[in-house]
Amino acid sequence: MLQVNYNQFQTPIGEDFLDVDQVSYLFRTQQNFSLPKGYKVEVMAMYLGPQIWGQGEIAGFGWVDAGITKSVMKDKLSISVNGTDLLRTQVIRANVQFADIDTSFRQYRSNQGVRFTLRYNFAKGESFRVKSNSGSSEERNRLD
């Protein structure tokens, strides 16, 4: 997926006038793979290109998430391991250079992590029926 944006900021700030614009983009891809012996792998990568936000200029950054799943017990139990921001690259860097302001910052949002999941399907493939004749006949007749 590719998303393209156009941002424009025009406003007086103190005695100065901010007038900036920029085309920015976001690229995201997600791939799913089925491997032998019932393993499934999913990889997601995202990149946000450089962009402006008011007075600030944000540098481009991206990250990669991935996971692997194995189903056992005739697909009743699935075991998953998922990793977020595997390369620790979801770092936001920004600069503000406007009028008498000259500053920058770097921020990591502590998104890197690993998650283990066990999921059991109790009634896979079975359909359930709900009784439709609940309530008194007088109440059912009012609905008709």
N, C-alpha and C positions, 0 to 999 in steps of 0.2 A: 504494500500500500504506500502510496506517495501522496502527501498532503502539502499543498503550497499555500502560504498566507502572505498577505501584504499588510504591514502595520505602518501607521503614520501617526505621529504625535506633533501637535502644534498648540503651544500654550505659552503665555507669558509666565516667567518665573522671576520674581523680583524685578530687576531692571533689564533682564535679558529675555530673549524669546527663543524657546525651544522649537525647532522645526526639523524633524528627522523622519525618515521613512526607510523601509527595507523590505525586500521579499525574503521570506524565510521558508524552510521546508522541514518536514518530518518524514522519515522513511522507516517503515516497519515491515518485517517479514516473519512469518511463522511457518515452520516446516514440521510435519509429522512423518515418522518413519515406523514401519512395522518390520521388526527383525525376527529371525528364526526363534523358535521355542517360546513364542508368545510375548516377547519383549516389545514394548512400544517406546519410542523416543520422541520428544518434542523439543524443538529449539526455537526461541524467539529472540530476535535482535531488533533494537530500535536505535535510531540516530536522529537527534534534533540538531539541525543546522544552526549556525550563528543567527542571532536575532536581537532586535532592540526592544527595550521595555522602558518607555519613558526616556529618562536621561541615561539609562544603563545599556551597555552593549554586552550581551551574554554570549560567551564562546560556545561553539558546538560541542555536544557530548553525546555519548551513547552507552548502551549496556547490552549484555547477553544473559538470558535466562534459559535454563534447560532442565529437563526432567526425564526420568526413565520409570516405566511401569511394567510390572510383571503380574499376570493373572494366574492364579492357581486354584485348585479344588473345583475344577470344571467351571471356571470363571465366577465362582462365588466370592472369592477373596482376591483383592488386588493390593499390591504393595508398591508404593511410589516413593521416589526420592527426587526432590526438586531443589534446584539452586537458583538464587536470585542474584543478579549483578555479579556473575562469576568472576569477571576480570577486575572488579572494583573500579569501574570507569564512569560511574554515574556521579561525576564531580562537576559542580556548577562553578564556573569562573565568570566574573563580571567586572566591568570597568565603568566608571562614570568620569567623564572628562567634559565638564560643561561650566562655562563662566569661570569662577574661582574654585571650582571643585575638581579635585583629581584624586580619585580613590579607587580601590579594587578590593574584591574579596574572592575567596575560594571556600566552597562548602561541600562537604560530603554528607549525604543524608542518611548514612548508616543503613542502607537498604540491602547490603550483602547478607545472605543467610542461606541456610539449608533447612528443608522441611521434610519430615518422614510422615507418610500417611498409610494407614491400613483401612481398607474399606470392605465391608462384608455386605453382600446382596442377599437379603433374606428370602425374597420372593421373586427372583428374576424370571421374567416371562409369564408369570401368573397374572390373570386379570381378577379384579375384585368387583363385586356387585354391591350396590347400595340399595336397600329396600326403598321402593318408591311409594309404598302405601303406609307410611308412618303418619300418625296424627289421626284425629277422628274423621269420620266421613263428612260430618258437617263442615269442618274446616276445609277439607278438600273440595267440597262443592262450592264454597265461597270463592275459591281461586279460579274456578271455571267460568 
